[in-house]
Amino acid sequence: MTKLQNFRHIEVDPSYDKIQNPKRLTVRELLPVGATWEYNGQKYEVLKPWGVLAVPLNDFRSIAIVEGPFEPGQKNHAYIMNADGSVRFEINKPSELTISSFSDVYYVSGELCFFLSGSSGDFRLSINENDGAISKINPSR
């Protein structure tokens, strides 16, 4: 099976200095608005004006995505997308954390983790990459 290639984030202004942040933009304003990659000779992208965080999985055959980080409501959701652009599965919020918003995604000690932020605190969900099952829920600081 072919692996995805040339993965990159799509920035609103690629030349903007995020480190110095001269305009004092918020974290939300600094978010990438999409991700792009190639697979089997075709170009794919996810593009949302409210922000996209994306991380290729270790096998480079899928991508973990959070749309609308920190956004309440329907703009905020998380999923695993296959390299061909099809959604493999959605990541469901645990019932006790439904008022939280997906805020980030990255690997922690080799485990794929989606992060939730909300009034009840910040939590890390360890996710099984094959089926989307939540294997652990830990407070995140």
N, C-alpha and C positions, 0 to 999 in steps of 0.2 A: 504494500500500500504506500502511496506517495505521501510525503510529508509536506506541510505548508512551508512556504518560503517567504522571504522578504517582508516579514511582519514589521509593522511600525504603527505608532499612534499618530492620529491626525490632530494637529494643534490648530487653534483659532489663528494664532500668529506664531509661526515657527521661529521667527527671529526674536521674539520677546525674551528678555533676560529674567527667567523665573527665579533665579538665585537672588539677584539684587532687588527684583520686583519694584522697579521705580514708580509704577503707578499704584502700588500698594493694593493689588488685586486680591480678592478673597480666594480661599482654597477652591471654592466652587467656580470662580471665574478662571482659575488656572487649569482646570480639568481639560484633558483632551476631549474633543467632540466626536472622536471616532477611532477606528482601527482599520487597517488595510493589510492584505496579504495576498499571496498567489498560491494557487493549488491546481495541479494538473494543467498548467499553462493558462489558467484564467485568473483574473484579478477579482477579489472580493472585498467588500467593505461593509462596516456597520457605522452609520453616521447619525448622530442625534444631537440637536442643538443644546440639550440639557445635560450633556456629558456622557462619556463612555470610558469605563476602565476595562482593560482587556489584558489577559495574560495567556500566552500559549501554554498548553499543558506540556508536561515533560516529554510526551511521545510525539509532539508536533503534528498531531492529527486532529486536534480540537483546541478550542479557545474558551477560557472562562471569561464571562462578561458580566459587568454590572452596568446597567443603564440608569441614568439619573441618580448618581450617588448623592445622598443626603436629601433627595427630593421626596416629599410625601406623595402618596397616591399612586396612580397607575403608571406614571413615568418611571418609577423606581422598581426595577426587578432584576433578577439575576438568573443566568442560565449557562449551560455549556453548549457551544455551537461547534458542529463538525466543520472541518476545513472546507467542505463544499458549500457552506452557508446554511445548511439545514440545522435546526435546533434539535439537539439530542435529548435534552430534558431541562425543565425549569427547576430552579432551586426554591423550594417552598420554605417560608418562614415558619418556625415552630409556633404553635398556637399561643404560647405565653409571650411571644415577641412580635406579634402582628402589628403593633403600633410603631415598631422600629423600622428604620430604613436601611437598605443595603448601602454600605459606605465604601467598601474596598474589597479587593480580592488579591491574594498572593499566596505563595508557598511559605509555610512555617515548618521547619525541621522535616522537610520532605512531604508534608501533608498540604493538600489544596485547602485553603481556608477562605471563606467569605465572611465579611465582617458586617455586623448590624449595629447601628447607633440609634439611641432613642432615649426617652425620658426614664426608662427602666435601666439604663446603663448601656455599656458597649459590650458586645459579645462576639466571640469567634466561633464559627461553625466549621468543623472539619468535615469535608465532603468526600464521599467515595466517588472517584472520577468515572467509574463504570456505570453507576446507576443513579447517582445524585443523592443517595441516602446520607443523612447526617449521622456521622459516627460519634461526634463529641460536640458538646456546647460548653464553652468556657468563657468566664468573664475576661474581658480584654482591657488592659490598662495602657 
